[in-house]
Amino acid sequence: MTTKKKDNSTKMDEYNNFSFSAIRGIQAGREYYTVMCQLKLVSKIFIFNESSLPPELRAQRTLNKARIPEIVNYINGNPEDYTFSSITASIDGDVKFIPAEKIGINSRVGTLLVPMDSRFVINDGQHRRAAIEQAIALNPELGNETISVVFYIDRGLKRSQQMFSDLNKHAVKPTTSLSIFYNHRDKFSRELISIMTKVPILANGLTEVEKTSISNRSNKVFTLNSLYNSTKDLLGKKGKNIEINSHEKEIVIEFWNEVYDKNEEWKKIVSEEITPYELREGYISGTGIILHSLGILGFNLMKRYPKNWKNKLDGLRNVNWKKNNPQWEGIAMIHGRVSKSRDFLNRTSKFLSEAIGLEGI
């Protein structure tokens, strides 16, 4: 096991001050400080308003306890590889910044002294704080590691509430597709990226890996998010942290290639006889609901016909995929528009099952 070095960036001096190694900066004409804080001190010195207080007397949202175990598992599951963004907090106390002697009074680097009786209020990061506390209880060695903290001098509740609003209103959560694409810890995600390269309609840049929806003129066909959900259903996988073995991977590649072989419009996309835009405009086979329905169809098909499921897919050749086909109304479309609801997904799966002679699904 790797031995962690003890960090001395946070300590108490002889006057009962917390002493932080700090960098001084200026925002909106006021000083703020970025420090390194040992994890074992995070739960001791930082507080968050009690959830029993009404919103007008709090400086941030109430703690969502359901989020904590997931963050704890992330920390302890990746002790050599976890990453945390900074905690932002306000200090109500008589702080003192001492510039580094070698650089002089104007130095931005130095030591921040904070009286122990100061009040620290987290403006952003209360869930990280709670998770750190629980993670250290499970693995005490984490206590000597550090997290960066941005300190602002407290200017009252009203300012703290405004800081919380400002810090969160511009935060943009990455799309599901991009999270899947960049998640190297999720084995299912990594195998899915590999699978894409083995199926013509998913390869060569035809899968949208950044967005969860496709714009009208996009040169993409399906989103990675849709493929992820479709393939999960194809394999009958549920929940999070799912895995895929080599045999399942081969089955997935075989299935999507077999479906590709049965769809003439998909082939025309790959051969560039039609554009993704033309596919979306004229054919329902260019929509996420069809991809997802095919995944559900595949699971039921392989369950009933584990050895000759490929032959059964021949029935897909007879499906009229054109959007103006009245059969799709009330199945995958309502009033001429594709529906993404679970009810319509189930209807579409049933329709495709019947099209290939798979009754009773």
VEXVEXTOR-924036 format. One record per atom (N, C-alpha, C): residue number from 1; x, y, z. Coordinates in steps of 0.1 Angstrom, whole numbers, always signed. Layout:
! residues N
NUM/X/Y/Z
...
This chain:
! residues 361
1/+8/-12/+0
1/+0/+0/+0
1/+9/+12/+0
2/+5/+22/-8
2/+13/+35/-9
2/+12/+43/+4
3/+23/+47/+9
3/+23/+55/+21
3/+21/+70/+18
4/+11/+76/+24
4/+8/+90/+21
4/+17/+99/+29
5/+22/+110/+23
5/+30/+119/+30
5/+21/+129/+38
6/+25/+131/+50
6/+17/+140/+59
6/+19/+155/+54
7/+7/+161/+53
7/+7/+175/+48
7/+7/+185/+59
8/+16/+195/+59
8/+17/+205/+70
8/+12/+219/+65
9/+4/+219/+55
9/-1/+232/+49
9/-11/+239/+59
10/-17/+231/+68
10/-27/+236/+77
10/-22/+232/+91
11/-21/+242/+100
11/-17/+239/+114
11/-22/+250/+123
12/-20/+249/+136
12/-23/+259/+146
12/-11/+265/+151
13/-10/+279/+152
13/+1/+285/+158
13/+0/+287/+173
14/+9/+293/+180
14/+9/+295/+194
14/-2/+304/+199
15/-8/+311/+190
15/-19/+320/+194
15/-33/+314/+191
16/-33/+301/+189
16/-46/+294/+186
16/-52/+299/+173
17/-44/+302/+163
17/-49/+305/+150
17/-47/+293/+141
18/-57/+291/+132
18/-54/+282/+121
18/-44/+289/+112
19/-34/+282/+107
19/-24/+288/+99
19/-25/+280/+85
20/-29/+287/+75
20/-30/+281/+62
20/-19/+287/+52
21/-13/+278/+44
21/-5/+283/+33
21/-15/+289/+23
22/-13/+301/+18
22/-23/+308/+11
22/-18/+316/-1
23/-27/+318/-11
23/-24/+327/-22
23/-35/+338/-21
24/-31/+350/-22
24/-40/+362/-20
24/-44/+367/-34
25/-57/+369/-36
25/-62/+375/-49
25/-71/+386/-47
26/-76/+392/-58
26/-85/+403/-57
26/-97/+400/-66
27/-109/+401/-61
27/-122/+400/-69
27/-131/+411/-65
28/-137/+418/-74
28/-146/+428/-71
28/-140/+438/-61
29/-127/+440/-62
29/-121/+450/-54
29/-118/+445/-40
30/-121/+433/-37
30/-119/+428/-23
30/-109/+416/-23
31/-102/+414/-12
31/-92/+403/-11
31/-100/+390/-9
32/-95/+379/-15
32/-99/+366/-11
32/-86/+357/-11
33/-88/+345/-6
33/-76/+337/-4
33/-79/+322/-8
34/-69/+316/-15
34/-70/+302/-18
34/-60/+295/-10
35/-64/+285/-2
35/-56/+278/+7
35/-57/+263/+5
36/-47/+255/+10
36/-48/+241/+11
36/-52/+237/+25
37/-63/+229/+26
37/-68/+225/+39
37/-68/+210/+40
38/-63/+205/+51
38/-63/+190/+53
38/-77/+185/+54
39/-79/+173/+48
39/-93/+168/+48
39/-98/+165/+62
40/-89/+162/+71
40/-94/+159/+85
40/-99/+171/+92
41/-96/+183/+87
41/-101/+195/+93
41/-114/+200/+86
42/-117/+195/+75
42/-128/+200/+67
42/-141/+199/+75
43/-143/+187/+81
43/-156/+185/+88
43/-156/+191/+102
44/-144/+195/+107
44/-143/+201/+120
44/-145/+216/+120
45/-140/+223/+109
45/-141/+237/+110
45/-152/+243/+101
46/-157/+235/+91
46/-167/+241/+82
46/-181/+236/+87
47/-190/+246/+87
47/-204/+243/+91
47/-213/+246/+79
48/-225/+241/+79
48/-235/+245/+70
48/-248/+247/+78
49/-256/+256/+73
49/-268/+259/+81
49/-277/+247/+83
50/-283/+246/+94
50/-292/+234/+97
50/-304/+235/+88
51/-308/+223/+84
51/-319/+222/+74
51/-332/+226/+81
52/-332/+227/+94
52/-345/+231/+101
52/-347/+246/+99
53/-337/+253/+96
53/-339/+268/+94
53/-346/+270/+81
54/-355/+281/+80
54/-361/+284/+68
54/-351/+290/+58
55/-354/+289/+45
55/-344/+293/+34
55/-339/+308/+36
56/-348/+316/+42
56/-343/+330/+43
56/-333/+332/+54
57/-331/+322/+62
57/-320/+323/+72
57/-309/+314/+70
58/-308/+308/+58
58/-297/+299/+54
58/-289/+306/+43
59/-277/+301/+41
59/-268/+306/+30
59/-267/+296/+19
60/-273/+285/+20
60/-272/+275/+9
60/-284/+265/+10
61/-285/+256/+0
61/-295/+246/+0
61/-293/+236/+12
62/-304/+229/+15
62/-303/+218/+25
62/-295/+207/+20
63/-289/+199/+29
63/-281/+188/+25
63/-289/+176/+20
64/-286/+172/+8
64/-293/+160/+3
64/-285/+148/+6
65/-290/+141/+17
65/-282/+130/+22
65/-281/+118/+13
66/-290/+117/+3
66/-289/+106/-6
66/-277/+107/-16
67/-272/+119/-17
67/-260/+121/-26
67/-247/+117/-19
68/-247/+116/-6
68/-235/+114/+2
68/-228/+101/-1
69/-236/+89/+0
69/-229/+76/-2
69/-223/+75/-16
70/-228/+81/-26
70/-222/+80/-39
70/-209/+87/-40
71/-208/+99/-33
71/-195/+106/-33
71/-185/+98/-24
72/-189/+93/-13
72/-181/+85/-4
72/-175/+73/-12
73/-184/+66/-19
73/-179/+54/-27
73/-169/+59/-38
74/-171/+70/-43
74/-162/+76/-53
74/-148/+78/-47
75/-148/+84/-36
75/-135/+87/-29
75/-128/+74/-25
76/-134/+65/-18
76/-128/+53/-13
76/-126/+43/-24
77/-134/+44/-35
77/-132/+35/-46
77/-120/+39/-55
78/-116/+51/-54
78/-105/+57/-62
78/-95/+64/-54
79/-89/+58/-44
79/-80/+65/-35
79/-67/+71/-42
80/-64/+65/-53
80/-52/+70/-60
80/-56/+79/-72
81/-69/+82/-73
81/-73/+88/-86
81/-85/+97/-84
82/-89/+101/-72
82/-101/+109/-71
82/-98/+124/-73
83/-107/+132/-77
83/-105/+146/-79
83/-117/+154/-73
84/-113/+165/-66
84/-123/+174/-60
84/-121/+188/-65
85/-131/+195/-68
85/-130/+209/-71
85/-130/+216/-57
86/-126/+229/-57
86/-125/+237/-45
86/-138/+238/-37
87/-137/+239/-24
87/-148/+243/-16
87/-147/+259/-15
88/-158/+265/-15
88/-159/+279/-13
88/-165/+282/+0
89/-159/+291/+8
89/-164/+294/+22
89/-162/+308/+26
90/-170/+313/+35
90/-169/+326/+41
90/-163/+325/+55
91/-155/+334/+59
91/-149/+335/+72
91/-155/+347/+80
92/-161/+345/+91
92/-165/+355/+100
92/-155/+356/+111
93/-144/+364/+110
93/-133/+364/+120
93/-123/+374/+116
94/-114/+377/+125
94/-103/+387/+123
94/-91/+380/+117
95/-91/+378/+103
95/-81/+371/+97
95/-69/+380/+94
96/-57/+374/+92
96/-45/+382/+89
96/-37/+374/+79
97/-33/+381/+68
97/-25/+376/+58
97/-10/+381/+60
98/-1/+371/+61
98/+13/+375/+63
98/+21/+371/+50
99/+25/+381/+42
99/+32/+378/+30
99/+45/+370/+32
100/+49/+363/+22
100/+61/+355/+23
100/+73/+365/+24
101/+82/+363/+34
101/+93/+372/+37
101/+102/+374/+25
102/+105/+363/+18
102/+115/+364/+7
102/+110/+373/-4
103/+97/+374/-5
103/+92/+382/-17
103/+88/+396/-13
104/+84/+398/-1
104/+81/+411/+4
104/+66/+414/+6
105/+63/+426/+11
105/+49/+429/+15
105/+39/+428/+4
106/+43/+429/-8
106/+33/+429/-19
106/+31/+414/-24
107/+37/+405/-18
107/+36/+391/-22
107/+22/+386/-22
108/+18/+379/-32
108/+5/+372/-32
108/+6/+359/-25
109/+18/+354/-22
109/+19/+341/-15
109/+23/+344/-1
110/+17/+336/+8
110/+20/+338/+22
110/+13/+329/+31
111/+10/+333/+43
111/+3/+325/+53
111/-10/+333/+58
112/-21/+326/+58
112/-33/+332/+63
112/-36/+327/+77
113/-37/+336/+87
113/-39/+332/+101
113/-54/+335/+104
114/-61/+325/+108
114/-75/+326/+111
114/-78/+322/+126
115/-83/+330/+134
115/-86/+327/+148
115/-95/+314/+149
116/-92/+305/+158
116/-99/+293/+159
116/-114/+295/+162
117/-117/+307/+168
117/-131/+309/+172
117/-139/+316/+160
118/-133/+317/+149
118/-139/+322/+137
118/-151/+313/+132
119/-160/+318/+125
119/-171/+310/+120
119/-169/+308/+105
120/-168/+296/+101
120/-167/+293/+87
120/-180/+287/+81
121/-185/+293/+70
121/-197/+289/+64
121/-194/+285/+50
122/-198/+273/+46
122/-196/+268/+32
122/-206/+275/+23
123/-202/+281/+13
123/-210/+287/+3
123/-213/+277/-9
124/-203/+269/-11
124/-204/+259/-22
124/-195/+247/-18
125/-201/+235/-16
125/-193/+223/-13
125/-198/+215/-1
126/-210/+218/+4
126/-214/+211/+16
126/-215/+196/+15
127/-219/+192/+2
127/-220/+177/+0
127/-206/+171/+0
128/-196/+178/-5
128/-182/+173/-5
128/-177/+172/+9
129/-181/+182/+17
129/-177/+182/+31
129/-182/+170/+39
130/-195/+167/+37
130/-201/+156/+44
130/-196/+143/+39
131/-193/+142/+26
131/-187/+129/+21
131/-173/+127/+26
132/-165/+138/+27
132/-152/+137/+31
132/-151/+132/+46
133/-161/+137/+54
133/-161/+132/+68
133/-164/+117/+69
134/-173/+112/+61
134/-176/+98/+61
134/-165/+89/+55
135/-159/+95/+44
135/-148/+87/+38
135/-136/+86/+47
136/-133/+96/+55
136/-122/+95/+64
136/-125/+85/+76
137/-138/+84/+79
137/-141/+74/+90
137/-138/+60/+85
138/-140/+58/+72
138/-137/+45/+66
138/-122/+43/+63
139/-115/+54/+60
139/-101/+53/+56
139/-94/+65/+62
140/-89/+64/+75
140/-83/+76/+82
140/-71/+82/+75
141/-64/+74/+67
141/-52/+79/+60
141/-56/+91/+51
142/-68/+92/+46
142/-72/+103/+37
142/-71/+116/+45
143/-72/+116/+58
143/-72/+128/+66
143/-61/+137/+63
144/-49/+132/+60
144/-37/+140/+58
144/-36/+146/+43
145/-45/+142/+35
145/-45/+148/+21
145/-53/+161/+22
146/-52/+169/+11
146/-58/+182/+11
146/-68/+185/+0
147/-75/+195/+3
147/-85/+201/-7
147/-83/+216/-8
148/-84/+221/-19
148/-82/+236/-20
148/-95/+243/-16
149/-94/+253/-8
149/-105/+261/-3
149/-103/+276/-7
150/-114/+282/-12
150/-114/+296/-15
150/-121/+303/-4
151/-114/+312/+3
151/-120/+319/+14
151/-123/+333/+10
152/-135/+337/+14
152/-140/+351/+13
152/-142/+356/+27
153/-140/+369/+29
153/-143/+375/+42
153/-158/+377/+43
154/-164/+372/+54
154/-178/+372/+56
154/-183/+387/+56
155/-194/+389/+49
155/-201/+402/+49
155/-216/+401/+51
156/-219/+390/+59
156/-233/+389/+63
156/-241/+379/+55
157/-252/+375/+60
157/-261/+365/+54
157/-265/+368/+40
158/-269/+381/+38
158/-273/+385/+25
158/-263/+382/+14
159/-250/+386/+17
159/-239/+384/+8
159/-237/+369/+6
160/-237/+361/+16
160/-235/+347/+15
160/-246/+340/+6
161/-258/+344/+8
161/-269/+339/-1
161/-266/+343/-15
162/-262/+355/-18
162/-259/+360/-31
162/-247/+352/-37
163/-237/+349/-29
163/-226/+341/-34
163/-230/+327/-38
164/-239/+321/-30
164/-244/+308/-34
164/-251/+308/-47
165/-260/+318/-49
165/-267/+320/-61
165/-257/+322/-73
166/-248/+331/-71
166/-238/+334/-82
166/-230/+322/-86
167/-225/+314/-76
167/-217/+302/-78
167/-224/+291/-85
168/-237/+290/-84
168/-244/+279/-89
168/-252/+282/-102
169/-256/+295/-104
169/-264/+298/-116
169/-257/+296/-129
170/-244/+297/-129
170/-237/+295/-142
170/-231/+281/-143
171/-233/+273/-133
171/-228/+259/-134
171/-236/+251/-144
172/-229/+244/-153
172/-236/+236/-163
172/-231/+222/-162
173/-241/+213/-159
173/-237/+199/-158
173/-234/+193/-172
174/-224/+185/-173
174/-221/+180/-186
174/-232/+171/-191
175/-235/+170/-204
175/-245/+161/-209
175/-242/+147/-206
176/-253/+139/-206
176/-251/+124/-203
176/-242/+118/-213
177/-244/+121/-226
177/-235/+116/-236
177/-220/+119/-234
178/-217/+131/-230
178/-203/+135/-228
178/-198/+128/-216
179/-206/+127/-205
179/-202/+120/-193
179/-199/+105/-196
180/-207/+99/-204
180/-204/+85/-208
180/-191/+84/-216
181/-189/+94/-225
181/-177/+93/-234
181/-164/+96/-227
182/-165/+104/-216
182/-153/+107/-209
182/-151/+99/-196
183/-160/+90/-193
183/-159/+82/-181
183/-150/+70/-183
184/-138/+70/-179
184/-129/+59/-181
184/-129/+49/-170
185/-137/+52/-159
185/-138/+42/-149
185/-150/+32/-151
186/-160/+37/-159
186/-171/+29/-162
186/-168/+19/-174
187/-167/+6/-170
187/-162/-4/-180
187/-173/-5/-191
188/-185/-4/-187
188/-196/-5/-198
188/-194/+6/-208
189/-192/+18/-203
189/-190/+29/-212
189/-178/+27/-222
190/-167/+22/-216
190/-155/+20/-224
190/-157/+10/-235
191/-164/-1/-231
191/-167/-11/-241
191/-176/-6/-252
192/-186/+2/-248
192/-195/+7/-257
192/-188/+16/-268
193/-178/+24/-263
193/-171/+32/-273
193/-164/+23/-283
194/-159/+12/-278
194/-152/+2/-287
194/-162/-4/-296
195/-174/-7/-291
195/-184/-14/-300
195/-188/-4/-311
196/-189/+9/-309
196/-193/+18/-319
196/-184/+17/-331
197/-171/+14/-330
197/-162/+14/-341
197/-164/+1/-349
198/-172/-9/-344
198/-174/-21/-351
198/-187/-22/-359
199/-195/-11/-358
199/-208/-11/-364
199/-209/+1/-373
200/-211/-1/-386
200/-210/+11/-396
200/-219/+23/-393
201/-231/+20/-388
201/-241/+31/-386
201/-237/+39/-373
202/-228/+34/-365
202/-224/+40/-353
202/-210/+46/-354
203/-203/+42/-364
203/-188/+45/-365
203/-187/+58/-374
204/-174/+61/-376
204/-170/+72/-385
204/-177/+85/-382
205/-178/+88/-369
205/-183/+101/-365
205/-198/+102/-366
206/-206/+91/-368
206/-220/+92/-370
206/-227/+92/-356
207/-221/+89/-345
207/-227/+89/-332
207/-223/+103/-325
208/-233/+109/-320
208/-232/+122/-313
208/-227/+119/-298
209/-215/+122/-295
209/-209/+119/-282
209/-209/+130/-272
210/-213/+142/-277
210/-213/+154/-268
210/-227/+158/-263
211/-237/+156/-271
211/-251/+161/-268
211/-260/+149/-266
212/-271/+152/-259
212/-282/+142/-257
212/-293/+144/-267
213/-292/+154/-276
213/-302/+156/-286
213/-294/+160/-299
214/-300/+158/-310
214/-294/+161/-323
214/-301/+172/-330
215/-294/+182/-334
215/-300/+194/-341
215/-304/+190/-355
216/-312/+198/-360
216/-319/+195/-373
216/-309/+192/-384
217/-298/+200/-385
217/-289/+198/-396
217/-276/+191/-392
218/-276/+184/-381
218/-264/+177/-377
218/-261/+165/-386
219/-248/+162/-387
219/-244/+151/-395
219/-243/+138/-387
220/-249/+138/-375
220/-249/+126/-366
220/-262/+119/-368
221/-262/+106/-364
221/-275/+98/-366
221/-281/+96/-352
222/-273/+90/-343
222/-278/+87/-329
222/-269/+93/-319
223/-275/+95/-307
223/-266/+100/-296
223/-260/+88/-288
224/-249/+91/-282
224/-243/+80/-274
224/-252/+77/-262
225/-259/+86/-257
225/-268/+84/-246
225/-279/+74/-250
226/-284/+75/-262
226/-295/+66/-267
226/-289/+52/-269
227/-277/+52/-275
227/-270/+39/-277
227/-267/+32/-263
228/-263/+40/-253
228/-260/+34/-240
228/-273/+27/-234
229/-284/+35/-235
229/-297/+29/-229
229/-302/+17/-237
230/-300/+18/-250
230/-305/+7/-259
230/-297/-5/-256
231/-284/-4/-255
231/-275/-15/-253
231/-277/-21/-239
232/-280/-13/-229
232/-283/-18/-216
232/-295/-27/-216
233/-305/-22/-223
233/-318/-30/-224
233/-315/-43/-233
234/-307/-42/-243
234/-304/-53/-251
234/-298/-65/-243
235/-289/-61/-233
235/-283/-71/-224
235/-291/-73/-211
236/-302/-66/-210
236/-310/-68/-197
236/-303/-63/-185
237/-294/-53/-187
237/-287/-47/-176
237/-295/-36/-169
238/-294/-35/-155
238/-301/-26/-148
238/-292/-18/-138
239/-296/-6/-135
239/-289/+2/-125
239/-276/+8/-130
240/-267/+12/-120
240/-254/+18/-123
240/-243/+8/-121
241/-231/+12/-125
241/-219/+4/-123
241/-220/-10/-129
242/-226/-10/-141
242/-228/-23/-148
242/-215/-26/-156
243/-213/-39/-159
243/-202/-43/-166
243/-206/-52/-178
244/-197/-54/-187
244/-200/-62/-199
244/-188/-71/-201
245/-190/-84/-203
245/-179/-93/-205
245/-177/-95/-220
246/-166/-102/-224
246/-162/-103/-238
246/-173/-109/-246
247/-180/-120/-241
247/-190/-126/-248
247/-202/-117/-251
248/-206/-109/-241
248/-217/-100/-242
248/-213/-89/-253
249/-201/-85/-252
249/-196/-75/-262
249/-198/-80/-276
250/-194/-92/-279
250/-195/-98/-292
250/-210/-99/-296
251/-219/-103/-287
251/-233/-104/-289
251/-238/-90/-294
252/-234/-79/-287
252/-239/-66/-290
252/-234/-62/-304
253/-222/-65/-307
253/-217/-61/-320
253/-224/-69/-331
254/-226/-82/-329
254/-234/-90/-338
254/-248/-84/-340
255/-255/-81/-329
255/-268/-77/-330
255/-270/-64/-338
256/-262/-54/-335
256/-263/-41/-342
256/-259/-42/-356
257/-250/-51/-359
257/-246/-53/-373
257/-257/-60/-381
258/-264/-69/-374
258/-275/-76/-381
258/-286/-66/-383
259/-289/-58/-374
259/-300/-48/-376
259/-296/-38/-387
260/-283/-34/-387
260/-278/-25/-398
260/-280/-32/-411
261/-278/-45/-412
261/-279/-52/-425
261/-293/-52/-430
262/-303/-51/-421
262/-317/-52/-425
262/-323/-38/-428
263/-316/-28/-426
263/-321/-14/-428
263/-314/-7/-440
264/-321/-6/-451
264/-316/+0/-463
264/-312/+15/-461
265/-320/+22/-453
265/-317/+36/-451
265/-304/+38/-443
266/-302/+30/-433
266/-289/+30/-426
266/-277/+28/-435
267/-279/+19/-444
267/-268/+16/-454
267/-265/+28/-463
268/-276/+35/-467
268/-275/+46/-475
268/-268/+58/-468
269/-270/+58/-455
269/-262/+69/-447
269/-247/+66/-448
270/-244/+53/-446
270/-229/+50/-446
270/-223/+52/-460
271/-231/+49/-470
271/-226/+50/-484
271/-227/+64/-489
272/-233/+73/-480
272/-235/+87/-483
272/-245/+90/-495
273/-254/+80/-497
273/-265/+83/-507
273/-275/+92/-501
274/-277/+92/-488
274/-286/+102/-482
274/-279/+107/-470
275/-283/+119/-465
275/-277/+125/-453
275/-285/+122/-440
276/-278/+123/-429
276/-285/+121/-416
276/-297/+130/-415
277/-297/+142/-421
277/-308/+151/-420
277/-320/+145/-428
278/-317/+140/-440
278/-327/+134/-448
278/-333/+121/-441
279/-325/+114/-434
279/-330/+102/-427
279/-339/+107/-416
280/-336/+117/-408
280/-344/+122/-397
280/-357/+128/-403
281/-356/+135/-414
281/-368/+141/-419
281/-378/+131/-425
282/-373/+120/-431
282/-382/+111/-438
282/-385/+98/-432
283/-376/+94/-422
283/-377/+80/-417
283/-376/+80/-402
284/-385/+72/-396
284/-385/+71/-381
284/-373/+62/-376
285/-367/+55/-386
285/-355/+47/-382
285/-343/+55/-378
286/-344/+68/-380
286/-333/+77/-376
286/-336/+84/-362
287/-344/+78/-354
287/-348/+84/-341
287/-343/+75/-329
288/-342/+81/-318
288/-337/+74/-306
288/-347/+64/-301
289/-360/+66/-303
289/-370/+57/-299
289/-369/+43/-306
290/-366/+44/-319
290/-364/+31/-327
290/-352/+24/-322
291/-341/+31/-320
291/-328/+25/-315
291/-331/+18/-301
292/-338/+25/-292
292/-341/+19/-279
292/-350/+7/-280
293/-360/+9/-289
293/-370/-2/-291
293/-363/-15/-296
294/-353/-13/-305
294/-346/-24/-311
294/-338/-31/-300
295/-332/-23/-290
295/-325/-29/-279
295/-334/-38/-271
296/-346/-34/-268
296/-356/-42/-260
296/-360/-54/-269
297/-362/-52/-281
297/-366/-63/-290
297/-355/-73/-290
298/-342/-69/-291
298/-331/-79/-291
298/-330/-87/-279
299/-333/-81/-267
299/-333/-89/-255
299/-343/-100/-255
300/-355/-96/-258
300/-366/-106/-259
300/-364/-117/-269
301/-359/-112/-281
301/-356/-122/-292
301/-346/-132/-288
302/-335/-128/-282
302/-324/-137/-278
302/-328/-146/-267
303/-337/-141/-258
303/-342/-149/-247
303/-350/-160/-252
304/-358/-158/-262
304/-367/-168/-267
304/-361/-177/-278
305/-352/-171/-286
305/-345/-179/-297
305/-330/-177/-295
306/-324/-182/-285
306/-310/-180/-283
306/-300/-184/-294
307/-305/-194/-303
307/-296/-199/-313
307/-299/-194/-327
308/-311/-191/-330
308/-315/-186/-343
308/-321/-173/-344
309/-317/-164/-334
309/-323/-151/-334
309/-320/-142/-346
310/-309/-145/-352
310/-305/-137/-364
310/-315/-138/-375
311/-320/-151/-377
311/-329/-153/-388
311/-342/-146/-386
312/-346/-144/-373
312/-359/-138/-370
312/-358/-123/-374
313/-346/-117/-374
313/-345/-103/-377
313/-348/-99/-391
314/-349/-110/-400
314/-352/-107/-414
314/-365/-100/-415
315/-374/-101/-406
315/-387/-95/-406
315/-386/-80/-406
316/-374/-74/-402
316/-372/-60/-402
316/-372/-54/-416
317/-368/-62/-425
317/-367/-58/-439
317/-381/-53/-444
318/-391/-59/-439
318/-405/-56/-444
318/-411/-44/-437
319/-405/-38/-427
319/-410/-27/-420
319/-409/-14/-428
320/-420/-7/-429
320/-420/+6/-436
320/-416/+17/-426
321/-404/+21/-427
321/-398/+31/-417
321/-402/+45/-420
322/-409/+48/-431
322/-412/+62/-435
322/-421/+68/-424
323/-418/+81/-421
323/-426/+87/-411
323/-441/+89/-416
324/-443/+90/-429
324/-457/+92/-434
324/-465/+79/-434
325/-459/+68/-429
325/-466/+55/-428
325/-476/+57/-416
326/-489/+56/-419
326/-499/+58/-408
326/-498/+48/-397
327/-491/+37/-399
327/-490/+27/-388
327/-483/+33/-376
328/-474/+43/-378
328/-466/+48/-367
328/-474/+57/-358
329/-485/+62/-362
329/-494/+71/-354
329/-500/+63/-343
330/-497/+67/-331
330/-502/+60/-319
330/-493/+49/-314
331/-482/+47/-322
331/-472/+37/-318
331/-460/+44/-314
332/-454/+51/-323
332/-441/+58/-320
332/-443/+73/-322
333/-455/+77/-328
333/-458/+91/-331
333/-472/+95/-325
334/-473/+108/-322
334/-486/+113/-319
334/-488/+127/-325
335/-498/+128/-333
335/-501/+140/-341
335/-489/+143/-350
336/-483/+133/-356
336/-472/+135/-365
336/-459/+137/-359
337/-458/+137/-346
337/-445/+140/-340
337/-440/+127/-332
338/-427/+125/-332
338/-422/+113/-325
338/-423/+115/-310
339/-428/+105/-303
339/-429/+106/-288
339/-418/+99/-282
340/-413/+104/-271
340/-402/+98/-263
340/-406/+91/-250
341/-419/+91/-248
341/-424/+86/-235
341/-422/+71/-234
342/-422/+66/-222
342/-420/+52/-219
342/-432/+44/-225
343/-444/+49/-225
343/-455/+42/-230
343/-454/+40/-245
344/-449/+50/-252
344/-447/+49/-267
344/-435/+40/-270
345/-425/+40/-261
345/-414/+31/-263
345/-418/+16/-263
346/-427/+13/-253
346/-432/+0/-251
346/-441/-4/-263
347/-449/+6/-268
347/-457/+3/-280
347/-449/+0/-292
348/-438/+8/-294
348/-429/+6/-305
348/-422/-7/-305
349/-418/-11/-293
349/-411/-24/-291
349/-420/-36/-295
350/-433/-34/-290
350/-443/-45/-293
350/-446/-45/-308
351/-447/-34/-314
351/-449/-33/-329
351/-438/-40/-337
352/-426/-37/-333
352/-414/-43/-340
352/-413/-58/-337
353/-417/-62/-325
353/-417/-76/-322
353/-427/-84/-330
354/-439/-78/-332
354/-449/-84/-341
354/-444/-85/-355
355/-437/-74/-359
355/-432/-74/-373
355/-423/-85/-377
356/-416/-90/-367
356/-406/-101/-369
356/-412/-115/-365
357/-425/-115/-361
357/-432/-127/-357
357/-429/-131/-343
358/-425/-121/-334
358/-423/-124/-320
358/-435/-120/-313
359/-445/-129/-311
359/-457/-125/-305
359/-456/-127/-290
360/-466/-120/-283
360/-467/-122/-268
360/-457/-114/-260
361/-450/-104/-266
361/-440/-96/-258
361/-447/-83/-253
